[in-house]
Amino acid sequence: MMVIKPQVGDPLSADFATGWNKLPVELKMQILSYSLTIKKDFTVMPTPRMVYFTEYFRYLRMTTEIAEISKKVFYTENTFRCYYEHLRSPTKQYSFQYPNPTINSFIRHVEVTVSLRGPAKFLRKLADGDYGFAKLQTAKVTLDWKVSCINAPFKFERWSPELKREWGERIKFRCKGELCFANEDYVSWSPPDELRKAGGFFTDHIIFKGS
């Protein structure tokens, strides 16, 4: 496999255009990925206000071919963080924020952090491709204890009937993925066995390809 290592050189000229047009698409994608792929420890947000979109927009204003290749590289190589949040409204509804549906078919990697209560129908739709992510390769789901367990010692037996009603049948992602837990210190007063019971419940209910 050929590996491209870009170097700073002279300003681009007609010679560059001639050489570029002779390159295969795969090589062009690898070259553009150096400018359009965010570092692994930096998650792309679904909002055009973020500064790293500026570089992407520059390529969209170039030739039609470069714009099309850049679009594919940007959305297939980066990870997009979706937002599941509780709306501050009298109805106390939840909202699932995700990228524009017109580009979701390009996206291959997503992350989402949710509470233990309320997100089942959203995760199920995400897993089933209802939000337009039909070609996902990886999905990372993080369950946040902070929102779910404030002001009360966690007892799995107390929540078990409610959780079983809400989560119902298993949520099966058709891509590879990872299930994580965050802010476990918010329930540090609860016995470790209770957390393990809850963790086992969700691990059994949220399934990824190959798991």
N, C-alpha and C positions, 0 to 999 in steps of 0.2 A: 504494500500500500504506500502510495506516495504521500509525504507530509509536506505541506507548504509552510514556510517560515517567512512571513512578510518582513521587509526591510524598508527603511526610509530611503527614498531615491530622488531622482530628478522629477520635476513637475510632469504630469501626464501629457502626452503629445499624440499626434496622429499614429505614431508607431505603436503606442499602447492600444489604441482602438483596433488596429489591424491585428495585433497579437491576441487581444481579448476575444475577438470574433472567431478565432481559430480554436479556442479552448472548448473542451467538452463541458456540458452543463454541470456535471459532478464537480469538476475542478473549480468552476466559477462559484459554486455554492460554498466550497471549502474556503475560498479566498474571502468571500463576503462574510462568512461566519466569524472571522476574527474581529470584525467591527460590530456585528449585530448580535452576538451571543454574550449574554451577561454571565458573570462569574457564578459558579455553582452555589456560593453562599449568599447570593443576592437574588431574591425572588421578584419577578416582574409583576406589577400590579395592573389590574384591568382599568386603567384610567390614562388618557392621553396627556394628563398634566405632568406626569413624571418626567424628569429631565432626560432619562435615557431614551425616551421616544424621539428626542430631537435628532439623534444620529440616524435613526431609522427613517424619519421623514426626509432627510437629505437624499437618501437613496431612492425614495419614491419619486423624487423630482428629476431623476436622471433619465436614462433611456427606458423605453417600455420593457425591454428584456430585463434590465437590471432591477427595475421596480418589481417585476413579477418574481424574480429569483429572490430578491431581498424579502419580499412578503413571506415566501415559503420558508426561508431560513429563520427569520425572526420569530414566526409563530410555531414552527416545529421544534426549534432547538431550545427555546426558553421555557421556563416554568411560570405558570400563571397562578396567582393566588386568588381564589374566589372568597367572597365574604358572605357569611351567614350571620345575621344580626337581628337583635330584638328591637322592633320599632317603638319609639316613645310615643305611643298613641293610646287613646282610650280602649281600643280593641286589643292592644297588646299583641299584635301580629308579628310574624317573623318575615324577614326579607332575605332573599338569596341574590347577592350581587355577583355578576360574572361578566366576562367580556362580551362584546357585540356578537350576536348570533351569526352574523354574516361571515365572521372569521373563525368561528369555533371549530369548523371542520378541519382547519389547518393545525389546531393546537394538539400537541401530543402529551403534554405534562401539566398537571394541575395540582394545587394544594388547597385544602380548605380546613379551617378550624371551627369547630362547632361545640355547643354545650351538650350535655348528656340528655337534655330534655328538648323536644321540639323539632330536631332536624331530620327525623327519619324519612319523611316524605321527600325532602329536598335531596338527601343522599341517594334515595332510591331512584329519583328522576335523573340524578347525575350519573349513577351507575348504568341506567338503562339507555343513556344517550339522548334523553328528552330535551336537554339544554343545547343540543347541537354538537357535543363533543363525541362524534361518532368514531373517531380514530385515535382515541387515547391509548398511550403506551404505558404511562405510569400515573398513579394517583396517590397522594399522601393525605390521609384523613387524621386530624388531631382532635381528640376529645378533651375539652377544657373543663377541669373540675371546678375552676374558680366561680363560674356563673352558676353551676348546678348545686353547689354544696355550701353556700354561705349561710352562716348563723345556725347550723344544725349538724350534730355528729352524724356521719353517714352510716346508715344501716341498710344493707342490701335487701334484707327481707321486707323492709318498709316500702322500698321502691320497686321491688321485683314485679308485683302485679301491674303497676302503672307502666313500667318499661316494656313488659311483654305485650301489653295492649297497644302501645304506641309503635314499637318496632316491628311487631308482627313477624312475618317470615324473613328469612335471611336476605340481606342486601348483597347482591353478587355483582361485583365489577368484572367486566370482561377484559380488563387490563391488569398488569402487575401493579402492586401497590404496597402500602405500608400503613399500619394503624398505630398511632402514638397517643400518649396521654400527657397532658400539660397541667401544671400548677397543682400537683398532688399534695404540696405542702399546705394547701387550704383545707385539707381534711386530715391533717397530721394527728388530730386528736382521736380519729377513728381507728379501730383495730386494723392492723395490716391485712388480716384475713378478709375483712369486709371489702377492702380495695381489690384484693385478688378475685373475690367472687364477682364483683362488678366488671373487672377487667376481663374475666373469663366470659361473662355474658356478652360483652361487646365484641370480643375477639371471635366469638362463635357466630355473631349476627352480621358482621361486616366482613365479607369474603372477597379476596382478590384472586385473579387468575394465577394458578400455580400454588396457591396456599392450601 
